[in-house]
Amino acid sequence: MAPPIETPTKSSDSYFFSHPPLNERILSSMARRSVAAHPWHDLEIGPGAPVVFNCVIEIGKGSKVKYELDKKTGLIKVDRVLYSSVVYPHNYGFIPRTLCEDNDPMDVLIIMQEPVLPGCFLRAKALGLMPMIDQGEKDDKIIAVCADDPEYRHYNDIKELPPHRLAEIRRFFEDYKKNENKEVAVNDFLPASTAYEAIQHSMNLYADYIVESLRR
């Protein structure tokens, strides 16, 4: 429905537009408001998954603040400030409608030219998998590029990236929890085909969980 046309009313020598009282406007907007979208569950992963997929950014490149998804509300919250003198080397986030063994969505590190604000989503292309053990638990990361960044979209496999770039990524994750006395181990990077399998597996786990939830 088109909004009502406002008519000017004259007051002294100036013209003002008449509006409904503020409380009526607020109540009207609330009445039209739907339930807020949850980025994990309501954002589609995209038709190109597991190769090209949507991902939600939690932490921007260059940030020392560890933001993460609050799974209950769908908001991005501040988890902590990193204890070590390091910053995230690239944008970091998660893949919607995926589920891993730690009950979180699949993590993804996205290489691109610019930092992205937390809460935004973009299209990413998987290049490989970084197997990681965080305090004795599996916590693998997908390494990807922004599918719409002209500088990086032509990459198709992790072996195409400069070795120093991979060394920087590995070193960041090995070091970023050291001052918290938490142990992280990073194993050899695996190719794009392994990343596709990991994403597909997490998509299947998520689908299975939704089906089980509907049966309850």
N, C-alpha and C positions, 0 to 999 in steps of 0.2 A: 504494500500500500504506500502511495506517495505521501511524504510528509505534508502537513497542512501549510498553506501559503500564509506567511506572516504579513500583516498589514501595518503600515506605518501609522503611528498616532503622533499628533503634534503636541509638544510640550515646550512652552516659551518659543524660542526661535529655532529649536533643534528638533530633529525627527528621531524617534526611538522606535524600535521594533518591539511589539508586545510579545511576551513569552508566557507560557503557563508557569505557575510557581515552581521553584526548584524542586520541592519535594515531589510534585506530581511528575516531573520529568524523570527523576530518579526511579520512582516506582514504575513508571511506564517502561523504562529501559530494563529494569529487573524482570518485569513480566515477560519481555521478549527474549530474555537471556536464556540460552540453553545451558546444559551442564558443560563445564569447561572440558576441553579436550585433554586427554592424557597422552603425552608424547610417546610413551612406551607401547600403549595399546591401540590408540586411535590413529596414529600416523601409519600409513601403509608402507611396507618395506619396498614396494615398487616392482613392476613387471620384469625388470632385468635381473632381479636377484637370482642366484647368489653372486653374480659377477658385478653388476652395477646395482646400487641400492641406496635408499635414503638412510641418513644417519643424523642423529641429534647431537649437537655440540654441547658438551658440558664445560670444557675448559679451553680457553683460547690460547693459541701459540704465544709463548713468552710470559705466561702467567705463573706466579708462585702460589696462587690460591688454588686449593683443590676443591673445585665445585663437583657436586654429583646430584643425580636424580633422587628426589625424595619419592620413593615408590608409592607411598600412600596418597599424596596429594598431586603428584605429577609436576611439582615445582622444582626448580633448580636451587639447591641449598649450598651454603658454604660448609664444607666438611672440616677443613683445617687449612692452615698456612703451612707449607712444606717446611720441615725442620732443617733441611739441608740448603746450601746456597746454590740451588739449581732452579731452573724454570722449565716448563713443558716445552719441548723442542718443536712440537707441532700441535695443531688442533686435535682435541681428544674428545671422544664421546661414545655413543652406543648405537646399536642397530635396533630399530623398533621391531616388535613382534618376533623377537628371538629370545631364547632362554638357554642358559648354561647350567652346568652342574652346581654352581654356587648360588643358584636361584636369582641371578642377575642377568640382564640382557648382555649380548655379546659386545665386548669392548672393541673400539677401533681407533687407530691413530691415523689422521688424515694429513697427508703432505700437500701443501699448497702455498701460494705466495703470501697470503695475508692472514692475520688472526681473525677469528670469527667470534661474535658475541655468544656467550652461553645462552642456550635456549633456542638458537636458530637451527634449522636443518638444511642439509644440502645433499646432493647426489655424490656418492663416492664410488670408486672402482677398486676392487680388491687386487692387491699385488702379491700378497704373501701372508704368512702366519709367523708370529713371534711366540714360540712356546715359552711360558713363564711359570715359575713356581713361586708363590708368595706365601711365606710362612708355612711351607709344607703343603699348600693347596694349589691346585691347578688354576691358573689365571691367564690363559692365552689371550693375545691381542692380535687383531687383524691389522695389517699394515696396508694402507690404501692411499690413493690420490683423489683429489677433487675431480670428478668427472667433467666439470665445466670450467676448470682452470686451464687456459690455453698453454701455460708453461708445462703442465704436468699430465694433461689428459691423454697424451700419446703413450705413456708408460703402460705396460701390460703385465710385467712380472717383476718381482723384487730383485732379480739378478741384474736388471737394467739400471737400478739405482747406483749412484757412486758408493763405493765401499765405505768411505768416510761418513757418509750420511747414516748408513746402517750402524757404524761403530758409535756414532753420537747417540742414536736411539737406544742401543743396547746399554751404553754407559749410563744414560739417564735413569733407566729403570733399575739398573743394578745399584745406583747410588742414592735414589731419592728418598729411601726410607732408612738409610744407615744410621742417621742421628736419632732415630726412634728405636734403635736396637732391634730392627726387624730385618729378617733375611729374605732377600729376593734373588732368585737364580734365573738367568736368561739362557736358553739353549739356542742352537743354530737356527737361523731363519729358514723357513720352508716356503716352497714355491706357491704360485697363485692357485694351482690345482688343489693344494692342500687347504688353502684358505676357502675356496669354494665349498669343499666338503665340510669344513667346520661350520661355515655359515648355514649350509643346508641342514646340517645336523641340529643346529640351534633353532632353526625355523621349524623343524619337525618336533623338537621337544616342546616348543611353545604351542604348536597346534595340538599336540597330545594333551598338554595341560589344560587348554581351553575346553577340549572335548570332555575330559574328566570332570572339569568344573561344572559343565552343563548337565552332567549325569547326576550330580549330587542333589 
